[in-house]
Amino acid sequence: MLTNVSMDMLSAKYNSSVLAAVAEFLCSHNSNRSRPTVDLYCLEFPINYPVVVQIFVGVAFMALIVFALIGNGLVMWIIARHKIMHQSFYYFLFNLALADFLIALLNVGTSWTYNFYYDWWFGDFCPFNHYFGVVPTCVCVFTMMVVSWDRCAAVSNPLGKRHMSKTATILVLFGVWLLAAVIGLPSFLYSRVEKRYFYSAQEQRLFTQNLCVNLFPLEKEYNVLLLIINYVIPLFVLLATFLKIVLSLRQDSKDRLLNSNSNGHLTKRRRAVKMLALVMAIFIICWLPYQLYHTVLERYISNMSTAAYTYMAVYWLAMSTAMYNPVIYFFMNKRYGSEVS
């Protein structure tokens, strides 16, 4: 049957007018109207965005990338430059900044153009694009969980060691990157560029687009795993650790009410905890619409334009977390704020 033959195979034998006629026939007579062959879609595509929308979206993402690169670059430079910051807490902040820097540099720019125009322009970078969409996100999440556990242990057991040793911190961060790198492997090994055909009944025209696709056989299960690892588990871990931190700080404030030195130390710890809580809260809030879109909304939005606009909005919000942390550090960490000023 003709429907068992891919359009890509036919393109090797026939010209564009014949391919368009075949696509029209398949889209008109096949029971699976949306996708009669593995590489043919019967959709009004590509979406013709107004020029104003294209400019707005482009400026929004370019601003995100620039602010994320400059802000996180400053964070890493300040921490690396000052030996007084060479301790576990600031190593974790450096790691968060590095992950955000990488996702802004190696993923956001290529991903937003691909998701907006649904056409891959960057050739063999496709596997790296998918890989650097997964790995830095995992690193951010894992680092935040480690920091929340570290702060929780410090607050709950103030008489114990004040800081994780330098060696232990480096080993933990190495483990974070190694685990993230392994989790991201399917997105790298199974990604490639493939040609897809879109037939528009309104224009009676066949469009060809290059797509950066992940052909991992267990892609659905893999995406569910990423949801659990990058959002569900961190959500419960962060809520649990910060609940314990809040309860411990309240108890400390009662026990040390008459001790001015202890009160000063408690104030510093509270400031650090508030800063981390804000970082993690912004991450959870900004990623929530993106996760809801993929798990719930996507299947209910049938209009292509609505789906495209909705996805770009939630995607920008999720990626924007990469540029907020430096601003938070500036206002809530005196040492960092004084360096920037």
Helices and strands as residue ranges (DSSP letters): G 2-4, H 7-11, H 16-29, E 40-41, H 51-81, G 83-85, H 88-103, I 104-108, H 109-117, G 123-125, H 126-156, H 166-183, H 185-189, E 191-200, E 205-214, H 219-227, I 228-232, H 233-255, H 260-295, G 297-300, H 304-319, H 321-332, H 334-340
